[in-house]
Amino acid sequence: MNAPARTVFTYKLDAGQQKLLRELLTLGNFKPCQVPHTVIAVEGADCRINLYTSGKCLVQGRGAQDFVLFYLEPVVLGAAGVGYEETLQPEAVAPHMGIDESGKGDFFGPLVACAAYVNPDLARTMREIGVKDCKQLADKQVLAIGARLRDLLGRNRYAMVAIGAEAYNRLYAKFRNVNSLLAWAHARCIENLLETVADCPRAVADQFGSEQVIKRALMKKGRSIVLEQRHKAESDIAVAAASVLAREAFLRSLLRLGGELGVAAPKGASEQVRAAAVALVRKHGPEALLRACKCHFRTTDQVLAACGKSRADLPPEGRVVSRTMEPKADSAPRAQA
């Protein structure tokens, strides 16, 4: 049975490819559309094509795959890819696991790491349901695709480590380095997934530090696995799946956290986040930050100052700050490693 045709494609085009696409869309039988932030946007036979000012090309609709196969690949890209992924890059869908995380740069909520297993059949289905790097998906898409991914993988083909704020603050006081903490979480995901997929030969993760950091954190079961760290690892389908699952779990945790605290728990470390944290401290006291937030962020100092408090009003694990952060209080709030 043939797999259903894909309905969404995205490509990053260089200047020459953008010129070719504009010429193709101008000369062809396409109807112009008005779409914000695009250089050109048109409707074709059962599909829409948007070329954004960023160079991103989005093709979507029932006829998207035909447009890519018969126009975009031969005329603009100059290479065949759709339908040939397993032939061109067999290692990309060969059995392996991908590891990614969510919440690292968010003041509220946990740090969630996830490992997801793929093989050729799983990779094919993942593409059909729209799995890609979660940064390319809206929150609603992450929640919907994440639910389908969990059904696809079942309980045995992914593993997750969610470090809530209280545990995170205790662990950060011990590690004093975000990448070391992240490596520990990644290693635990690898070990846990190997409990149920013992013959998984390799693991792919993003390049966030020395490869040896994760290897040192692995226990006996994981030390024989081939570990690959690479920049932009989310292009790997297993890493993309892990990113979606981790982000879905993180988003759901923020919703639960907001309900438990009675105040909003927004994403990121913006002015809106600081305002929500100030409301939290005024409602529940400074110690509530340890239950809800990553306290080594510089945001903590700004929130406490707005409430007439300081880190001295927090328990010991809330007084720990990044080694690289002292004492630049006027810098923009962000996570520090």
C-alpha positions in Angstrom: 0.0 0.0 0.0 1.4 3.4 -1.0 1.9 6.0 1.7 -0.5 9.0 1.3 1.0 12.1 -0.4 2.5 14.7 1.8 0.7 18.0 2.0 3.2 20.4 3.5 6.8 21.1 2.4 9.3 23.7 3.5 12.6 24.7 2.0 15.2 27.3 2.7 16.2 28.8 -0.7 19.3 30.7 -1.6 19.2 33.9 -3.7 19.5 32.1 -7.0 16.8 29.6 -6.1 14.5 32.4 -5.0 15.0 34.1 -8.4 14.1 30.8 -10.2 11.0 30.3 -8.1 9.8 33.8 -8.7 10.2 33.4 -12.4 8.4 30.0 -12.3 5.5 31.4 -10.4 5.2 34.6 -12.5 5.2 32.7 -15.8 3.1 29.7 -14.8 -0.7 29.3 -14.4 -0.8 30.6 -10.8 -3.1 33.1 -9.1 -1.4 35.8 -7.0 -2.4 36.0 -3.3 -1.7 38.5 -0.5 0.2 36.9 2.3 2.2 39.0 4.9 6.0 38.9 4.9 6.2 37.2 1.5 8.1 38.1 -1.7 5.5 36.2 -3.7 2.5 34.1 -2.8 0.3 32.2 -5.3 -2.4 29.6 -5.6 -1.8 26.7 -8.0 -3.7 23.5 -8.7 -4.7 22.2 -5.3 -1.8 23.9 -3.5 -0.4 27.2 -2.3 3.2 28.4 -2.6 4.5 31.2 -0.4 8.1 32.5 -0.7 8.9 34.5 2.4 11.3 37.4 2.8 13.4 35.1 5.0 14.0 32.8 2.0 11.7 30.1 3.3 9.5 28.5 0.7 6.2 26.9 2.0 4.2 24.6 -0.3 1.0 23.2 1.1 -2.2 21.6 0.0 -3.4 18.4 -1.7 -1.3 19.1 -4.8 1.8 20.1 -2.8 3.8 16.9 -3.5 3.1 17.0 -7.2 4.3 20.7 -7.4 7.5 19.7 -5.5 8.1 16.6 -7.7 7.4 18.2 -11.1 8.3 21.8 -10.7 10.3 22.8 -7.5 12.8 19.9 -7.5 13.7 19.9 -11.3 13.4 23.6 -12.0 14.5 25.3 -8.7 16.3 22.9 -6.4 18.0 20.9 -9.2 17.8 17.7 -7.1 15.4 14.9 -6.4 14.5 14.3 -2.8 10.8 13.5 -2.3 10.3 9.8 -2.4 14.0 9.1 -2.4 14.9 9.9 1.3 15.7 6.3 2.2 17.8 5.9 -1.0 19.7 9.1 -0.6 20.2 9.0 3.1 19.6 5.4 4.4 21.4 6.2 7.7 18.8 8.9 8.4 16.0 6.3 8.8 18.1 3.4 9.9 17.3 2.2 13.5 18.6 4.8 16.0 17.4 7.2 18.7 17.4 11.0 18.8 17.6 13.1 22.0 16.5 16.7 22.5 15.1 18.9 25.3 12.7 21.7 26.0 12.5 24.4 28.7 16.2 25.2 28.9 15.7 28.9 28.2 12.3 29.2 29.9 12.1 30.8 33.4 8.9 28.9 34.4 8.5 25.2 34.3 10.7 22.1 34.0 13.6 21.1 31.9 12.3 18.1 29.8 14.7 15.8 27.9 13.4 13.0 25.6 14.9 10.2 23.5 12.8 8.8 20.6 13.5 5.7 18.6 13.1 5.4 14.8 13.4 2.8 12.1 12.4 3.1 8.4 8.7 2.4 9.0 8.4 4.7 12.0 10.3 7.5 10.1 7.9 7.2 7.2 4.8 7.5 9.5 6.4 10.4 11.4 6.9 12.4 8.2 3.2 11.7 7.3 1.9 13.1 10.6 4.1 16.2 10.2 7.0 15.6 12.6 9.7 18.3 12.3 11.8 20.4 14.6 9.4 21.8 17.2 10.7 25.3 16.6 9.1 25.2 13.2 5.7 24.3 14.7 3.1 26.4 16.5 2.2 25.3 20.0 -1.2 23.8 18.9 0.7 21.8 16.3 3.2 20.5 18.9 0.3 19.4 21.1 -1.5 17.6 18.3 1.5 16.0 16.7 2.9 15.1 20.1 -0.2 13.2 21.0 -0.1 11.2 17.7 3.6 10.5 18.2 3.0 9.0 21.7 0.4 6.7 20.2 2.8 5.7 17.4 5.7 5.0 19.6 3.8 3.5 22.5 5.5 3.3 25.9 8.5 1.4 24.8 10.0 3.5 22.0 10.6 6.8 23.7 11.9 7.8 27.1 11.5 11.1 28.9 13.1 12.8 31.9 11.2 15.8 33.2 13.0 17.8 35.9 10.5 20.0 37.7 11.6 23.4 39.1 12.2 22.2 42.6 14.4 19.3 41.5 16.0 21.5 38.8 17.1 24.1 41.4 18.5 21.4 43.7 20.4 19.8 40.8 21.7 23.1 39.5 23.1 23.9 43.0 25.0 20.6 42.6 26.1 20.9 38.9 26.4 24.8 38.7 26.3 24.4 34.9 23.3 24.0 32.6 25.2 21.9 30.0 26.3 19.4 32.7 22.7 19.2 34.0 21.5 18.8 30.4 24.1 16.1 29.7 22.9 14.2 32.8 19.3 14.3 31.6 20.2 13.2 28.0 22.3 10.3 29.4 19.3 9.2 31.6 17.1 9.2 28.5 19.5 7.1 26.6 19.8 4.6 29.4 16.1 4.4 30.0 15.3 3.9 26.3 17.9 1.1 26.1 15.9 -0.7 28.7 13.2 -1.3 26.2 15.1 -1.0 22.8 18.3 -2.8 23.9 19.6 -3.3 20.4 19.5 0.4 19.4 23.0 1.0 17.8 23.4 4.8 18.0 22.1 8.0 19.5 22.0 11.5 17.8 22.0 14.7 19.9 22.5 18.4 19.4 26.0 19.8 19.8 25.7 21.7 23.1 29.0 20.8 24.7 31.8 18.3 24.6 30.7 14.8 23.6 32.6 13.5 26.6 30.2 15.3 28.9 27.3 13.0 27.9 29.6 10.0 27.7 30.8 10.5 31.2 27.2 10.7 32.4 26.2 7.4 30.8 26.1 4.3 33.0 27.2 0.8 32.0 24.3 0.0 29.7 24.8 3.2 27.6 28.5 3.2 27.2 28.6 0.9 24.2 26.2 3.0 22.1 27.6 5.1 19.3 26.9 8.8 20.3 26.8 11.4 17.5 26.6 15.1 18.4 26.1 17.5 15.6 25.0 21.1 15.0 21.3 21.5 13.9 20.6 17.8 14.8 16.9 18.6 14.7 17.1 17.8 10.9 17.4 14.2 12.0 13.9 12.7 12.2 14.5 11.0 15.5 15.8 14.2 17.1 12.8 16.1 15.6 10.5 13.5 17.2 12.2 13.9 20.5 12.0 17.7 20.2 8.2 17.5 19.6 7.6 15.1 22.5 9.8 17.2 24.9 8.1 20.4 23.9 4.6 18.9 24.2 5.4 17.7 27.8 6.8 21.1 28.6 3.8 23.0 27.3 1.4 20.7 29.2 3.4 21.2 32.4 3.1 25.0 32.1 -0.7 24.7 31.9 -0.7 22.5 35.0 1.6 24.8 36.8 -0.5 27.8 36.1 -3.6 26.0 37.4 -1.8 24.9 40.6 -0.3 28.4 41.3 -3.3 30.4 40.3 -1.1 32.7 38.2 0.0 32.5 34.6 3.2 30.6 33.8 4.2 32.0 30.4 7.0 30.7 28.2 10.5 32.3 27.8 12.0 35.0 30.0 10.3 38.2 28.7 8.7 41.1 30.5 5.4 39.2 30.5 7.2 36.4 32.3 8.7 38.7 34.9 5.3 40.3 35.5 3.8 36.8 36.1 6.7 35.9 38.5 6.2 39.1 40.4 2.5 38.2 40.8 3.6 34.8 42.0 5.9 36.2 44.7 3.3 38.7 45.9 0.7 35.9 46.1 2.7 33.1 47.6 6.0 34.6 48.8 9.6 34.4 47.5 9.9 30.6 48.1 7.2 30.0 45.5 9.9 30.7 42.9 11.7 27.5 43.8 8.6 25.5 43.1 7.9 27.2 39.7 11.0 28.7 38.2 14.7 28.1 37.4 16.2 30.4 40.0 19.7 30.8 38.6 18.2 33.0 35.8 19.0 36.7 36.3 15.2 37.1 36.1 15.0 36.0 39.7 17.0 39.0 40.9 14.8 41.4 38.9 11.6 39.8 40.2 12.7 39.8 43.8 13.9 43.4 43.6 10.4 44.4 42.2 8.9 42.9 45.4 11.4 44.5 47.8 13.2 41.2 48.3 16.5 39.6 47.5 18.1 36.2 47.1 18.8 36.2 50.9 15.0 35.6 51.2 15.3 32.3 49.4 16.5 28.9 50.7 20.1 28.0 49.9 19.4 26.3 46.5 17.7 29.5 45.4 20.7 31.6 46.0 22.9 29.8 43.5 23.6 31.8 40.4 25.6 31.1 37.3 29.3 31.5 37.6 29.4 33.7 34.5 26.6 35.9 35.7 27.9 37.9 38.6 27.3 40.8 38.9 25.9 42.1 35.6 22.5 43.0 36.8 21.8 45.4 33.9 22.1 42.8 31.2 19.0 41.3 29.5 17.5 38.3 31.4 18.5 34.9 30.1 19.7 31.5 31.2 23.4 31.2 31.9 25.5 28.1 31.7 
